[in-house]
Amino acid sequence: MKQFFQKIAEFFREVQSELKKVTYPSWPETLGSTAVVIIFVLIVGVFLTLVDLVLVRAISLVIE
């Protein structure tokens, strides 16, 4: 049981050590990345909407 708690303590020491190595993005980098994601999502949304409309029209022509 003692070994179990020692391994847990060692794990948290290693986590703390790794977290010291982390570099976080600056505010402008975060805003830029967010803008890229939003624009990409909008483009994909418009594309999927257009594909859906085309497929609905095509299927309705086949059914009629």
Sine and cosine of phi, psi and omega as CSV:
sin_phi,cos_phi,sin_psi,cos_psi,sin_omega,cos_omega
0.00,0.00,-0.58,0.82,-0.01,-1.00
-0.90,0.44,-0.64,0.77,0.03,-1.00
-0.89,0.46,-0.60,0.80,0.00,-1.00
-0.86,0.51,-0.74,0.67,-0.01,-1.00
-0.94,0.34,-0.52,0.85,0.06,-1.00
-0.92,0.40,-0.63,0.78,0.02,-1.00
-0.92,0.38,-0.62,0.78,0.04,-1.00
-0.90,0.44,-0.71,0.70,0.02,-1.00
-0.88,0.48,-0.67,0.74,0.02,-1.00
-0.90,0.44,-0.65,0.76,0.03,-1.00
-0.85,0.53,-0.73,0.68,-0.03,-1.00
-0.93,0.37,-0.53,0.85,0.10,-1.00
-0.90,0.43,-0.66,0.75,0.02,-1.00
-0.92,0.39,-0.62,0.79,0.05,-1.00
-0.88,0.48,-0.72,0.69,0.00,-1.00
-0.88,0.48,-0.65,0.76,0.02,-1.00
-0.90,0.44,-0.68,0.74,0.00,-1.00
-0.93,0.37,-0.61,0.79,-0.01,-1.00
-0.91,0.41,-0.43,0.90,0.06,-1.00
-0.94,0.35,-0.36,0.93,-0.02,-1.00
-1.00,0.06,-0.19,0.98,-0.08,-1.00
-0.95,0.31,0.69,-0.72,0.14,-0.99
-0.91,-0.42,0.80,-0.60,-0.04,-1.00
-1.00,-0.06,0.52,-0.85,-0.01,-1.00
-0.94,0.35,0.45,-0.90,0.06,-1.00
-0.97,0.26,0.19,-0.98,-0.01,-1.00
-0.87,0.49,-0.72,0.70,0.05,-1.00
-0.88,0.47,-0.62,0.79,0.04,-1.00
-0.90,0.44,-0.65,0.76,0.01,-1.00
-0.90,0.43,-0.69,0.72,0.02,-1.00
-0.90,0.43,-0.66,0.75,0.01,-1.00
-0.89,0.45,-0.70,0.71,0.02,-1.00
-0.90,0.43,-0.64,0.76,0.02,-1.00
-0.89,0.45,-0.66,0.75,0.01,-1.00
-0.89,0.45,-0.68,0.74,0.02,-1.00
-0.87,0.49,-0.70,0.72,-0.01,-1.00
-0.90,0.44,-0.70,0.71,-0.02,-1.00
-0.89,0.45,-0.70,0.71,0.01,-1.00
-0.89,0.45,-0.69,0.72,0.01,-1.00
-0.88,0.47,-0.67,0.74,0.01,-1.00
-0.90,0.44,-0.65,0.76,0.03,-1.00
-0.90,0.44,-0.68,0.73,0.01,-1.00
-0.89,0.45,-0.72,0.69,0.01,-1.00
-0.90,0.43,-0.62,0.78,0.04,-1.00
-0.88,0.47,-0.70,0.72,0.03,-1.00
-0.91,0.42,-0.68,0.73,0.02,-1.00
-0.87,0.50,-0.74,0.68,-0.01,-1.00
-0.91,0.41,-0.57,0.82,0.06,-1.00
-0.89,0.45,-0.71,0.71,0.01,-1.00
-0.90,0.44,-0.69,0.73,0.04,-1.00
-0.88,0.48,-0.67,0.74,0.02,-1.00
-0.88,0.47,-0.70,0.71,0.01,-1.00
-0.88,0.47,-0.68,0.74,0.01,-1.00
-0.90,0.44,-0.70,0.72,-0.01,-1.00
-0.92,0.39,-0.61,0.79,0.04,-1.00
-0.89,0.45,-0.70,0.72,0.03,-1.00
-0.90,0.44,-0.70,0.72,-0.02,-1.00
-0.89,0.45,-0.70,0.71,-0.01,-1.00
-0.92,0.39,-0.63,0.78,0.01,-1.00
-0.92,0.40,-0.54,0.84,0.07,-1.00
-0.93,0.36,-0.60,0.80,0.00,-1.00
-0.94,0.35,-0.65,0.76,-0.03,-1.00
-0.93,0.36,-0.63,0.78,-0.05,-1.00
-0.97,0.25,0.00,0.00,0.00,0.00
